[in-house]
Amino acid sequence: MTPASPHTPVGAEGNLVLGGWSPLGMAAPSMKERQACWGARDEYWKCLDENTEDASQCKKLRSSFESSCPQQWIKYFDKRRDYLKFKEKFEAGQFQPSKPTVKS
């Protein structure tokens, strides 16, 4: 299975394509496809790090990330990054839990 062009919403077989991958073609991505996905993810994350999490500065890299990876992987990687950033702040003592609101 090869990723679809980011400009093509329909795969070669005529299947709807989400996130660059056909949902009906459930075969696992090849090693080359996985490496392309991980590389796109790493470049996007690097851009976020360099731009203090300002996603508007990394739109092209986000688009590349989304077209290189299966949709489920994108969801997982987004959640993973949020968790890693939370963990980093927590371990550095920078996390401040919100104070409970008192209802009267």
N, C-alpha and C positions, 0 to 999 in steps of 0.2 A: 504494500500500500504506500502510495506517495502522497505527501501533503498537497492540497489544492492551492492554486494561486489565491492570494488574499483578495483578488478581485473577482473570483469565481465562486458563487454561492452553491454551485452544483458540481458534483464530482464527475469523473469520466463515465461512471456507470449510470449517471442521471440521478444519483442519490443526493439529497440535501446535505450540505457540508456545514458543520458547526466547528468553529475554532480551527479550521484548516483540515479537519478529519471527517470522514464519512461515519456517521453513527451506525450504519448497517454493516460496515466493514470492521468487525470487532477484532481483527488480528492485531497482535501486539506490534508496536512500531519496531522497525529494524534497528540495529545498533547505530547505523548512520543517522536515522531519524531521531533516535533518543539523544545522540550526541548533539545534533542540531538544536533540539529542544533545550537541553541543558545549557548550551552555549548562549542561546537567546535569553534564557532566564538569567544567567549570570551577568550578561551585558546590561539587561534591564535593571537588575538589583544594584549593580555597580553605579549606574546612572542615578538611581534613587539615593544611594549613599552619598554620592558627590553633590547632589542637589538638595540635601536635607529633606528627603522624602517628598519633594515637589514633583508630583507625577506629570504635571503639565510640561515640564522640561524633558520628559522621557517618552512622549507620545509615539514617536517612530519606533523606538525600541520595544514599547509595549505591544504595538501592532505586530512587530516581527515575532515577539514572544507568543502572541496569540495565534499567529498563523503557523508557527513551528511546532506547537504542542497540542495534544488532545485536550479537549475542554475540561475533563476531569482532572488532568494533571495541573492545568492552570489554577483551578479552584484549590487544589491541594497546595501548590507552591505559594499561592497568595496567603492562605491560612498559615502555612509554615513560616513565612516571612514575618507575619504579624506576631506569631508566637515567639520567634527568635528575638525580635525587637523588644517585646515585653520582657522576656527572660533576661536580656542584656540590661535593661533598665532596672529590673528587680534586683539582680545580683550586684549592681553598682550602687544600690540604695537610692536610686532616683525615682522609684515608683512610689507614688503617693495615692493610697486608696481614697476613693471619694468618701466624704463624710455622709453618714446617713441623714436623710432629711426628716425633720420632725413634723408630723402632721398635727395640726391643732383643731 
